[in-house]
Amino acid sequence: MSQAFVREGDDQWLEDTGPSITALRVFLTRENNGIQIIERSSYKDALGGQVHVMSNGLSYTKDSEGKWKVYSSQQSPS
């Protein structure tokens, strides 16, 4: 079934995105009006978490529950 129109309240949120980097890229591309977002690099932060630097200028990581969030180097462990 086609979902050509999205009803108000049917938006997907970052934390609802699947756990794979591909799912993150698809979500970010959709949020960026179809302009493709790619992973520029990735690294481990001081706490050992994987950080993904994306072409939209933001970095993303997963919280302790495996949900995506925007990374801030000033985060406390969750």
C-alpha positions as a Markdown table, in Angstrom:
| # | Residue | x | y | z |
|---|---|---|---|---|
| 1 | Met | 0.0 | 0.0 | 0.0 |
| 2 | Ser | 1.4 | 3.4 | -0.9 |
| 3 | Gln | 1.9 | 6.0 | 1.7 |
| 4 | Ala | 1.9 | 9.1 | -0.5 |
| 5 | Phe | 0.5 | 11.3 | 2.2 |
| 6 | Val | 1.6 | 11.3 | 5.8 |
| 7 | Arg | -1.0 | 12.1 | 8.4 |
| 8 | Glu | -0.1 | 14.4 | 11.2 |
| 9 | Gly | 1.2 | 12.4 | 14.1 |
| 10 | Asp | 2.6 | 9.6 | 11.7 |
| 11 | Asp | 6.1 | 11.1 | 11.7 |
| 12 | Gln | 9.0 | 8.9 | 12.6 |
| 13 | Trp | 11.3 | 10.1 | 15.3 |
| 14 | Leu | 15.1 | 9.5 | 15.4 |
| 15 | Glu | 14.8 | 7.2 | 18.5 |
| 16 | Asp | 12.3 | 5.1 | 16.6 |
| 17 | Thr | 14.7 | 4.4 | 13.7 |
| 18 | Gly | 16.0 | 0.9 | 13.3 |
| 19 | Pro | 19.4 | 0.1 | 14.9 |
| 20 | Ser | 21.4 | -0.2 | 11.6 |
| 21 | Ile | 23.5 | 2.6 | 10.1 |
| 22 | Thr | 21.5 | 2.0 | 6.9 |
| 23 | Ala | 18.2 | 2.8 | 8.7 |
| 24 | Leu | 19.8 | 5.9 | 10.1 |
| 25 | Arg | 20.9 | 7.1 | 6.7 |
| 26 | Val | 17.4 | 6.4 | 5.3 |
| 27 | Phe | 15.8 | 8.4 | 8.1 |
| 28 | Leu | 18.2 | 11.3 | 7.8 |
| 29 | Thr | 17.8 | 11.4 | 4.0 |
| 30 | Arg | 14.0 | 11.5 | 4.4 |
| 31 | Glu | 14.3 | 14.3 | 7.0 |
| 32 | Asn | 16.5 | 16.2 | 4.6 |
| 33 | Asn | 13.9 | 16.3 | 1.8 |
| 34 | Gly | 15.4 | 13.4 | -0.1 |
| 35 | Ile | 19.0 | 14.8 | -0.2 |
| 36 | Gln | 21.2 | 11.8 | 0.5 |
| 37 | Ile | 23.0 | 11.8 | 3.9 |
| 38 | Ile | 26.1 | 9.6 | 4.1 |
| 39 | Glu | 28.4 | 8.6 | 6.9 |
| 40 | Arg | 31.7 | 10.6 | 6.7 |
| 41 | Ser | 33.5 | 8.7 | 9.4 |
| 42 | Ser | 33.1 | 6.9 | 12.7 |
| 43 | Tyr | 35.1 | 6.6 | 15.9 |
| 44 | Lys | 34.8 | 5.4 | 19.5 |
| 45 | Asp | 34.2 | 8.1 | 22.1 |
| 46 | Ala | 35.9 | 8.2 | 25.5 |
| 47 | Leu | 33.3 | 5.9 | 27.0 |
| 48 | Gly | 33.7 | 3.3 | 24.2 |
| 49 | Gly | 30.5 | 4.2 | 22.3 |
| 50 | Gln | 30.5 | 4.2 | 18.5 |
| 51 | Val | 30.0 | 7.7 | 17.0 |
| 52 | His | 28.9 | 8.2 | 13.4 |
| 53 | Val | 29.8 | 11.5 | 11.8 |
| 54 | Met | 27.2 | 12.2 | 9.0 |
| 55 | Ser | 27.3 | 14.5 | 6.1 |
| 56 | Asn | 24.5 | 16.7 | 7.6 |
| 57 | Gly | 27.1 | 18.1 | 10.0 |
| 58 | Leu | 25.8 | 16.1 | 13.0 |
| 59 | Ser | 27.2 | 13.0 | 14.8 |
| 60 | Tyr | 25.0 | 10.2 | 16.0 |
| 61 | Thr | 25.4 | 7.4 | 18.6 |
| 62 | Lys | 23.1 | 4.9 | 20.3 |
| 63 | Asp | 22.0 | 5.1 | 23.9 |
| 64 | Ser | 22.1 | 2.2 | 26.4 |
| 65 | Glu | 18.8 | 0.9 | 25.0 |
| 66 | Gly | 20.2 | 0.9 | 21.4 |
| 67 | Lys | 18.2 | 3.9 | 20.2 |
| 68 | Trp | 19.8 | 6.5 | 18.0 |
| 69 | Lys | 20.5 | 10.0 | 19.4 |
| 70 | Val | 22.4 | 13.1 | 18.4 |
| 71 | Tyr | 25.9 | 12.8 | 19.9 |
| 72 | Ser | 27.3 | 15.5 | 22.1 |
| 73 | Ser | 30.9 | 15.2 | 23.3 |
| 74 | Gln | 29.6 | 16.6 | 26.7 |
| 75 | Gln | 27.2 | 13.8 | 27.3 |
| 76 | Ser | 27.2 | 11.9 | 30.5 |
| 77 | Pro | 27.0 | 8.1 | 30.4 |
| 78 | Ser | 23.5 | 6.8 | 30.0 |
